[in-house]
Amino acid sequence: MNNNAFDNFGIKHLSNSSINLYKSNPALWVVRYLHGFKSKTNAAMLRGTVTDHEIGRQFSDPLDLNDSIKRGVMEFDSTVKKLKKENNFDTNPDAELKEKTNLAKYLELAIPHYKNLGNPVSYQKKIELQLDEIPVPIIGYLDLEYDGIVRDIKTTGRMLSAVPDSVKRQLSIYSVALGGHVPLVDYIYVTSRKAEVITMQIEDVDRHMSEVKQGAIAIYNLLSTSDELNEITSMFSPDFSDWMWSENEIVEAKKIWSIK
């Protein structure tokens, strides 16, 4: 199997995010990964990113809790300012204030939790997994690796009854890439009434990896049908009722599919 199908569209690797998106919303996948449209960052996305960053700093440049929270909030503010200047921020003043306030709450809960776990083997380690079925690797970045354990950090204001399959596939990739590490996901759960870290273990890694492979092969087969972008685009019709579409992605998709 050669990699021309991927090369034709400039795709050098896959990721869990890209595979999950193709499985759930292939038209949006076409917009992002074939047409190369980058959606704007929103306040919730930035809050999650800054939480990850500040947790990671506890292992290289630790501060006391209050100063760590201040540093995280400063990063949030400076990044918002930078993204607005670049016209790359989904501006919503109410959401911005809400997520800035939430950030402090998440850090207040998360920092002591991860300090108690001790220093990890690695933080934000690049993971590369090569499957026999496709010619390009699957790449991801693992939040935390401990001895025999992989941990991913999720911030949420709504506790889930079960780990979503998309997250199970993500942790399964990390586990297999590192030779069978135990996959754990930490949900940093904060509401006005409750705050806790809930850890869940991912079971049945083989089944989730089978789903990853199926998705990756489906993408490969799609790209193998034609080297013409317009032809592949025409195979799909966007459904804008899906919550995954952002406003600017809808605008772009209407241009791509000539929808008025």
N, C-alpha and C positions, 0 to 999 in steps of 0.2 A: 504494500500500500504506500503510495507516495503522498507528499503533502501539498501537491499542486492545488487541490480544492481549497485548502486554507490559504495558501500563498496568493491565490487569485484575488482574495479579499483582504490581504494584509493581516491575517489573523495568525499570530505567532504562538498563541497558547489559549487554552480555555480556563475557566475558573468555575467554582461552584456557583457563583452569582450568575454567570452567563448561562450555564446549563439549566439552573432553576428558572431563569427568566424565559428561556426557550420553551421549557416544558409548560409554563403557565400562561405565557403571553407571547407567542412567536412574532406577531406583528411589531410589538414594542421591541423585541430582540432585534428585528431587522433595522429599526430606526436607530438603535443605540450601537449595534455591533457591525452592521454593514454600511449604514449611512454615516456612522461616526458622530451622531448627535449627542452632545453632552448636556444633560439636564443641570439646572442650577442647584446649588446646595441650599437646603432649607435648615431652619433653626434646629429641628429635631435631629437631623443627621449630624450637624455640627456638635450638638450636645453629646451625642454618643462618641464621636471622634475625640473630643477633648477629654471626656472621661477616660477613654483608653490611654490617651497620652499621659495624663496625670498619674494614673495607676502605674504606668511604666516608669515614670520618673522616680517613683518611690524606691526603685532598685538601683538607680544610678545617681540621683541627686535628691535625696530625701529631705523633706522639711517637716516641721510639726504640722498637725492637721489644719489649723487655721491658715497658716501660710501656704499650704498646699492648695487649699480651696481658693485662696486669693489668686494664686498663680494660675489655676485653671480658669477662673473667671476672666483674668486678664487676657489669657490666650483666646477665650471665646470672643471678647470684645475686639481685640486686635484683628482676629480673623474675619469677623463680620465686617469691620471697616475695610479690610483689604478686598474681600469678595464684592462688596458694594461698589468699590472703586472700579473693579474689573467687570461690573455688571454681571456677576456670576452668583448672586445671592437672591433667593426667592424671598423678597422683602415682605414681611408681615409683622408690624410692630408688636401686636399682641402675642404672637407666637415667639418672637424674639425675646420679649420680657419673660414669658412663661418658661422657656427653655433655659434661659440664663439663671432664673431662680431654681429650676429643677436641677441644674448642673451642680449647684452647691449642695443640694440634698443628696444627690447620688454620690458625690465625692465624700461627704461626711460619713456615709454608710460604707462605701467601697474601700476607702484607703485603709482603715483599721483591719478590715477583713483580709486584705491581701498582705498586709504587713504581718499578720498573725500566721499566714501560710509560709512565710520565709521567702528567701530569694529563689526565683525560678532558675532552671537551667538556661532558659532563653526567653526573650520577650520579642514579640513581632518577628518571629523567625520565618524566613521564606521557605515555603513548602513546595516541592516540585514532584509530581507523580506522573510517571509515564505509563499509560495503559497500552497493552498489546493491540487493542482494537483501533486506535487512532494514532496518527503520526505526530501530533503536537502534544506537549505536556499539559497537565492541569496544574495551575499555580495558585497558591493562596498564601496568606500571612497569618500564622498562628499566634494568638494573643499571648498565651503562656504555656511553657513546657516545664513540667517537673519530672522527677525521676519516674519514668514509666507512665506518666499521665500527661494528657493534653487538656487544656482548659480554654474555653472561649467565653468572652464577657459580653453579656447582653444587658442593656438598660431598658426598663419597661415600666409603664404606669398601669399596665393591665396584666395581672397574673394569668398565665395560660394553664389550662388543665393538663396539657401534654406538650412536649417539645414538637414544634412543627417539623414535617418531613424535610423541608429545605435545610433546616439547621442540623438535623440528623445526618443528612448527606455531607454537609460541610465538615462535621466532626469526624465522620467516617473516613473522609479523604485524609485528614490529618493523621488519624490513627494508623491507617494502612501505610501512608508515606513514611512513618517513623517506626514501622515494624511491629505494630500491634499495641501501641500505648492505649491505656484506658481513656476513653473520650468522655469528658465532663463539660457541661455548660452551666455557667453561673448566671442566673437571672438576678440582677440588681433591681429590686422591686420597690418603688417609692410611690406612695399616694399621700394625700393630706392626712390620712388616718393611720397609715402603716408603712413600715420600712424594714425590709429584710433581704438577705441574700439567700436564694434558694438554688441549691445545686442538684442537677439531674444527670444521671449517667445514660449514655446512649447505648442501647442494646441492639443486637442483630446487625452488626456492622456489615456482614456479607450481603445481606439483602439491600441495604442502603447503597452499597458500592455497586451492586448490580443495576440499580436505578441510575446511578451516575454514569455508568458505562452506556446504558441504553440512551440516555440523553445526549451523551457525547457522540455516539454513533449516528443518532438522528441528525445532529447538526452536520456531521461529515457527509451523510447521504444527501442532505439538502444542498450543500455547497457543491456536491459532485454532479448535480443535475444540470448546472449551467455555469458558465463563467461570466454571464451577463447580469449585472446588478438589477436592472429593470425587470428582467424575466423572473428572477427569484422574488423580487418585491411583489410582483403581480400575483404570486401564489397565495398571498395573505390579504385579509381585509381587517382593518383595525376596528375594535369594539371599544369605543371611548367610555362606555359605562363601567369598565373595569377600573377599580380604584387606583391601580398602579400607574396610570397615566397622569403625568403632571400637566399643568396648563400649557407650558411652553413646548412640551413634547406633542401635545395635541395639535398645536399650531403647526409644528414642523411636519407631523404626519399628514395633515391635510394638504400641505404643499406636495409632499412625496406622492400621495395617492390622488392628487387633484380633486380633493373633496371641498365643496363650498359650504 
